[in-house]
Amino acid sequence: MEFWKFLFVPTILFLVIVAPLWISMHYRSVNRSSRSLNREDRESIEHMLETVDKLTDRIGTLESILDVDHPDWRAQVNREQRDKE
């Protein structure tokens, strides 16, 4: 019986103080680690950014070609957008 009395107080202290802190800190660290990007995600984002840069360059090239061939194309596009509104 003395053994159970000896373990009663430390068990209650562990359950009331240590266990909740341990659990909350564990899930906080799991949440932080899941928020960061892994290597595959970073590579995918870098590939998408390269694609966006290429497409931006292509759009610039197409706009410069249109400026030479049809100088007033921007005004026509603006008029069409205003008519839709």
C-alpha positions as CSV (number, residue, x, y, z in Angstrom):
1,M,0.0,0.0,0.0
2,E,2.9,2.4,0.7
3,F,4.1,1.9,-2.9
4,W,0.8,3.2,-4.3
5,K,0.8,6.2,-2.0
6,F,4.4,7.0,-3.1
7,L,3.4,6.9,-6.8
8,F,0.1,8.8,-6.5
9,V,1.4,12.3,-6.3
10,P,4.0,12.0,-9.1
11,T,1.4,10.4,-11.3
12,I,-1.1,13.2,-10.7
13,L,1.6,15.8,-11.4
14,F,2.6,14.1,-14.6
15,L,-1.0,13.8,-15.8
16,V,-1.9,17.4,-14.9
17,I,1.3,19.3,-15.8
18,V,3.7,17.3,-17.9
19,A,1.4,15.3,-20.2
20,P,-0.6,18.3,-21.6
21,L,2.6,20.3,-22.2
22,W,4.2,17.4,-23.9
23,I,1.2,16.8,-26.1
24,S,0.8,20.4,-27.1
25,M,4.5,20.8,-27.9
26,H,4.4,17.6,-30.0
27,Y,1.5,18.8,-32.1
28,R,3.0,22.3,-32.5
29,S,6.2,20.8,-33.9
30,V,4.3,18.5,-36.2
31,N,2.3,21.5,-37.5
32,R,5.5,23.5,-38.1
33,S,7.2,20.7,-39.9
34,S,4.2,20.1,-42.2
35,R,4.1,23.8,-43.1
36,S,7.5,23.9,-44.6
37,L,7.9,22.9,-48.3
38,N,9.6,19.6,-49.1
39,R,12.2,19.3,-52.0
40,E,9.6,18.1,-54.5
41,D,7.3,21.1,-53.8
42,R,10.2,23.5,-54.2
43,E,11.3,22.0,-57.5
44,S,7.7,22.2,-58.7
45,I,7.4,25.9,-57.7
46,E,10.8,26.7,-59.4
47,H,9.7,24.9,-62.6
48,M,6.4,26.9,-62.6
49,L,8.3,30.2,-62.1
50,E,10.6,29.4,-65.0
51,T,7.5,28.7,-67.1
52,V,5.9,32.0,-66.1
53,D,9.1,33.8,-67.0
54,K,9.1,32.1,-70.5
55,L,5.5,32.9,-71.0
56,T,6.0,36.6,-70.0
57,D,8.8,36.8,-72.5
58,R,6.6,35.3,-75.2
59,I,3.8,37.7,-74.4
60,G,6.2,40.6,-74.7
61,T,7.4,39.4,-78.0
62,L,3.9,38.9,-79.3
63,E,2.9,42.4,-78.2
64,S,6.0,43.9,-79.9
65,I,5.1,42.1,-83.1
66,L,1.5,43.4,-82.9
67,D,2.7,46.9,-82.3
68,V,4.7,46.8,-85.6
69,D,1.9,45.1,-87.6
70,H,-1.1,46.8,-86.1
71,P,-0.2,49.9,-84.2
72,D,-3.7,50.6,-82.8
73,W,-4.5,47.1,-81.5
74,R,-4.2,48.2,-77.9
75,A,-6.9,50.9,-78.3
76,Q,-9.2,48.4,-80.0
77,V,-8.8,45.9,-77.1
78,N,-9.5,48.7,-74.6
79,R,-12.7,49.7,-76.5
80,E,-13.9,46.0,-76.6
81,Q,-13.3,45.7,-72.9
82,R,-15.3,48.9,-72.2
83,D,-18.1,47.7,-74.4
84,K,-18.3,44.5,-72.4
85,E,-18.7,46.4,-69.1
